[in-house]
Amino acid sequence: MRANVTRAAEGFDRRSFTVSEILRMQDAGIISDDENFELIEGEIVPMQAKTHVHELIKSALNIAIVRALPERLWLGVESTIYLSADTFVEPDLVVYPKGVRLEDVKGPNILLAIEVALTSLDYDRGLKTRLYARHGVNELWVVDAAQRRTYVHSRPAGEVWRSIVERGPDDALTSTALPSLSVLLGPI
């Protein structure tokens, strides 16, 4: 049996993994539970350590969402979301319906996903936004932690978003999934 192979940008073949294989490697101790990475279309993508600014913004958003969260919804913090057989992501925050087991949450179940980015802004605004759109996530916020700017994506269609609105640090962030949510990311 031939292993799954992807072709890297420089033209060399790479071994492609599935979610199931990664979970088995974690169970066997090959990959440590404390390693921080995502599986993007079969490739392991290491994630940077979080910074103070990243954590401040994530905490402010977490508090605001918890206050606005209706009883029927759940908030996940850095929860692993299995988008497909070869892709899992760990958004900083994710809102989805209660009653759906985390392992069963798929794109259309995700009412709001939030990625807070400092060093990974290009990656989060590029490949990650296309992945979230492709898998039918309802709304995605990509927060530029350095500038306190938020890119609010809604209405996914294929690999694109029909609406992308840029909000500044003094603009209220709101979500159709959470009608009572209104948060500013100015000075925290």
C-alpha positions in Angstrom: 0.0 0.0 0.0 1.5 3.4 -1.0 1.3 6.2 1.5 -0.6 9.3 0.6 1.7 11.9 -1.1 1.4 15.6 -1.6 3.7 17.8 -3.7 5.3 20.7 -1.9 5.9 24.1 -3.4 9.5 23.3 -4.2 8.4 20.2 -6.1 9.4 17.4 -3.6 6.9 14.8 -2.6 5.8 14.8 1.0 3.9 12.2 3.0 0.2 13.1 3.5 -1.6 12.2 6.7 -5.3 11.7 7.6 -6.9 12.7 10.8 -7.3 9.1 11.8 -3.5 8.5 11.3 -2.6 11.6 13.4 -5.0 10.4 16.2 -3.3 7.0 16.2 0.1 8.6 16.3 -1.0 10.6 19.3 -2.4 7.5 21.0 0.9 5.6 20.4 3.0 8.5 21.8 4.7 9.3 18.5 3.1 12.8 18.6 2.9 14.4 22.0 -0.4 15.7 23.3 1.2 19.1 24.0 2.4 19.7 20.4 0.6 22.6 18.9 -0.2 22.0 15.2 -3.0 21.7 12.7 -3.5 19.2 9.9 -4.2 21.1 6.7 -5.1 19.0 3.7 -2.9 16.2 4.9 0.1 18.2 6.0 1.1 18.9 9.6 1.5 22.7 10.1 3.2 23.6 13.4 1.6 26.6 15.2 3.6 29.4 16.9 3.4 29.9 20.7 0.8 32.4 21.7 1.9 36.0 22.7 0.7 38.2 25.4 -1.2 40.4 22.9 -2.8 37.4 21.3 -4.0 36.1 24.7 -5.4 39.5 25.8 -7.5 39.7 22.6 -8.6 36.1 22.8 -9.6 36.6 26.5 -11.5 39.8 25.7 -13.4 38.1 22.9 -14.0 35.0 25.1 -15.6 37.1 27.9 -17.8 39.1 25.5 -19.0 36.0 23.7 -19.8 34.2 27.0 -21.9 37.1 28.1 -23.8 37.1 24.8 -24.1 33.3 24.4 -27.6 32.0 24.4 -28.3 28.7 26.2 -28.6 26.8 23.0 -25.0 27.5 21.9 -21.6 26.4 23.0 -18.2 28.2 23.0 -15.1 26.2 22.3 -11.7 27.7 23.1 -8.9 26.3 21.0 -11.0 23.3 20.2 -9.9 20.8 17.5 -12.4 20.9 14.7 -12.3 18.1 12.1 -13.3 19.7 8.8 -12.5 16.6 6.7 -10.7 13.3 6.7 -7.4 15.2 6.1 -7.9 18.5 7.8 -8.4 19.7 11.4 -8.0 23.2 12.7 -7.9 24.8 16.1 -9.6 28.2 15.9 -9.0 30.4 18.9 -12.8 30.5 19.5 -15.7 28.7 17.9 -19.4 28.9 18.5 -21.6 25.9 17.6 -24.9 24.4 18.8 -25.1 22.5 22.0 -26.0 18.9 21.5 -23.4 18.4 18.7 -20.4 16.4 20.0 -17.2 18.3 19.4 -15.9 15.4 17.3 -19.0 15.7 15.1 -18.8 19.5 14.5 -18.4 20.2 10.8 -18.3 23.5 8.9 -22.0 24.1 8.6 -22.4 23.6 12.4 -19.9 26.4 13.1 -21.8 29.6 13.5 -18.7 31.7 14.3 -15.0 30.8 14.2 -12.4 33.3 15.3 -8.7 33.3 14.5 -6.5 35.8 16.4 -3.3 36.3 14.4 -0.1 38.0 15.1 2.6 36.1 13.3 0.2 34.0 11.2 -1.9 36.8 9.7 -1.1 36.0 6.0 -1.7 32.3 6.6 -5.0 33.0 8.5 -6.2 35.5 5.9 -5.2 33.2 3.0 -5.3 29.5 3.1 -7.3 29.2 6.4 -10.1 31.5 5.1 -10.4 29.4 2.0 -10.6 26.2 4.1 -13.3 27.6 6.3 -15.3 28.8 3.3 -14.9 25.5 1.5 -16.2 23.6 4.5 -19.2 25.9 4.9 -18.4 27.7 8.2 -21.1 30.4 8.6 -19.0 33.3 9.8 -15.2 33.8 10.3 -13.4 36.6 12.1 -9.7 37.0 11.5 -8.3 39.4 14.0 -5.0 41.2 13.2 -3.7 41.4 16.8 -1.0 43.9 16.0 -3.4 46.5 14.5 -6.6 45.4 16.3 -8.3 45.1 12.9 -10.9 42.4 12.3 -11.8 40.9 9.0 -15.4 39.6 9.2 -16.2 37.0 6.6 -19.7 35.8 6.0 -21.7 34.0 3.3 -19.3 31.3 2.1 -19.4 30.2 -1.5 -17.0 27.5 -2.6 -13.5 28.7 -1.4 -14.5 32.4 -1.2 -16.6 34.6 1.0 -19.3 36.8 -0.6 -18.9 39.3 2.2 -15.6 40.5 3.9 -15.9 43.6 6.0 -12.9 45.2 7.7 -13.5 46.6 11.2 -11.1 48.9 13.0 -10.3 48.8 16.8 -13.0 51.3 17.5 -15.7 49.6 15.4 -18.1 47.3 17.3 -17.8 43.7 16.3 -21.2 42.0 16.0 -22.4 38.6 14.8 -25.7 37.3 13.4 -25.2 34.2 15.5 -25.0 36.2 18.7 -27.5 39.2 18.4 -26.5 40.7 21.8 -22.7 40.6 21.1 -21.0 43.9 20.7 -17.3 44.1 21.4 -14.5 46.7 20.7 -10.9 45.7 20.4 -9.4 49.1 21.0 -7.1 49.4 24.0 -7.4 46.3 26.2 
